[in-house]
Amino acid sequence: MKLSTLFSGILGFGVVGSLFSVIPLCVAADLQTIQQRGRLIVAVKADLRPLGFRANGGQLQGLEIDIAQRLAQELLGRKDALELQTVSNPDRLAAVLGGKVDITIAHVTGTSLRSRLVSLSVPYYLDGTALVTRDASVQRMADVGKRTIAVLDGSSTIATLRYRLPEANLISVSSYDAAHTLLEKGDAIAFAGDASVLTGWVQEFPSYRLLTPTLSAEPLCIVMPKGLQYTDLHSRINQIIARWTAEDWLRERATYWGLP
């Protein structure tokens, strides 16, 4: 498979050219370089509550920001030995591939296609497709029946819904705002998306409820550069995440941010 074709399948045709052009310039730092520099550079989201978003004062916060800060503490001895760079979805892998950041912690689902371009850590959170609703008649997934569910255009969530809720009527929307409008008008009974993102929805609109359990399981992973020179970085980060999991720190932080 050509590399450009692989990019298309992973990131969409619109960003293939720009991503491909930065690959030869990749000079991502290895663990020793990061430690000598004394600063960990991490790509994060700034508009995805509760994973990574800006508080009223403009400060970045959320589960993934907590993870970045504690990684800096573990690797460099200080949680403020950290530089955060905000990225849009198309740039989450490109930032690492182009050597602009050391790692990315920005709602990246671990997939086999992505693992051919970058190294992915062991999961720090298990996300999945969920539904959000404010209709009292819907208390569990089975209550949806043949009623209408809103879902984002082209989302991978569509395939999950077709499989898990085959009788439901799906209606595509172009944005979260459009989905909210449909639900407010009563033209859809629920909206489907990632549980982590819908948690932010419920925090913004408290009259809505998140239905659990999720309809799928999708691991969120840290993106790291690929190559033998990064083996120490991979091993160290994976060991740290495994310890956080065993110590329940990740679960405690997820609960703190309201994640299921």
Buried (B, 14 or more C-beta within 10 A) or exposed (E): EEEEEBBBBBBEEEBBEBBBEBBEEBEBBBBEEBBEBEBBBBBBBBEBBBBBBBEEEEEBBBBBBBBBBBBBBBBBEEBEBBBBBBBEBBBBBBBBBBBBBBBBBBBBBBBEEBEEBBBBBBBBBBBBBBBBBBBEEBEEBEBBEEBBBBBBEEBBBBEBBEEBBEEBEBBEBEEBEBBBBBBEEEEBBBBBBBBBBBBBBBBEEEEBBBBEEBBBEBBBBBBBBBBEBBEBBBEBBBEBBEEBBEEEBBEEBBEEBBBB
